[in-house]
């Protein structure tokens, strides 16, 4: 290991926090590490973890962009940093960025929306040099993943975060040590989208689009609960599907409506949009209303993987609070027992916390029986075993249950 210079981690959200902990674990003995958070970072964990908060917890210096301009032997790593970087302003730096697309496609903005709008079948993440252009630098490495036909914006963003973290952990050591190859971007397959490409202050679904699939893709591309949900005929909607029924009315006309759905015409076939029932779903989980959980999940399976503004799914809420009837119902409905919150905290970790507080092991055992992974690590590089404290209640019992499943 070269053991010189300064690493600056700039960015936001779980990709930056996960990168911070990984780099801190691997390189803190050999490099000076500083952190450049987003200007809007409050220092508090919200729907995504705060880079500022976790840098402070690690005792690292927070810097401004102007501070790092003057640093010599600098390795600057942008992990969703919000400002354009101008290489000519740096005194002595190697500059890198992770971009959420398979470059050279989808340079610029809104990479969680445009690939859906365009009906792409794959996307991915790219680590590249930062040069004078926007996402135009030489490509160092990429990771690719498939996109389901019905993928929606928040779901795609979560895939970027998860796969981006994998790519950082696999590659960043060689980048810091300046031990890698890079290739210039091809002119083939190039695309770029500016901030003006989508007007999020005035989102409208164009039901008169050429195809029904275009309408479906619009609704999915604008579905990101933490920012907005499509608003159609007086309702926020969460989910859409095509029908085989040829539309007989003008595009956008309501052909049928009930408590849960609105059927609308397009230029080709009718579509069914799902009225958003996520709040009702979470209330059913919290009150252990099993009939409502099953009814709502059957009507709209997306509810099972959706999370609230704290990053908690219905399954996490049930696991943390020891709501065994809800937990069993959610598992029966097909909820993903290993789907984490943005910090990488698993439902099993939450169920273990409930056991520490109550002594009740039923939630833990229920999840373990279904294949929950006790060795899964969160973005802080820790698994359940590393959080166990001999001084806390029921330590031996919990350790025995987890070890039996390990």
Secondary structure, 3 states (H helix, E strand, C coil): CCCCCEEEEEECHHHHHHHHHHHHHHHCCCCEEEEEECCCCCCCCCCCCCHHHHHHHCCCEECCHHHHHCCCCEEEEEECCCCCCCHHHCCCEEEEEEECCCCCCCEECCCCCHHHHCCCCEEEEEEEECCCCCCCCCEEEEEEEECCCCCCHHHHHHHHHHHHHHHHHHHHHHHHCCCCCCECCCCCCCCEECHHHCCHHHCCCCCCCCCHHHHHHHHHHCCECCCECCEECCEEEEEEEEEEEECCCCCCCEEEECCCEEEECCCCEEEEEEECCHHHHHHHHHCCCHHHHHHHHHHCHHHHCCECCCCCEHHHHHHHHCCHHHHHHHHHHCCCCCCCCCCCCCHHHHHHHHHHHHCCCHHHHHHHHCCCCCCCCCCCCCCHHHHCCCCCCCHHHHHHHHHHHC
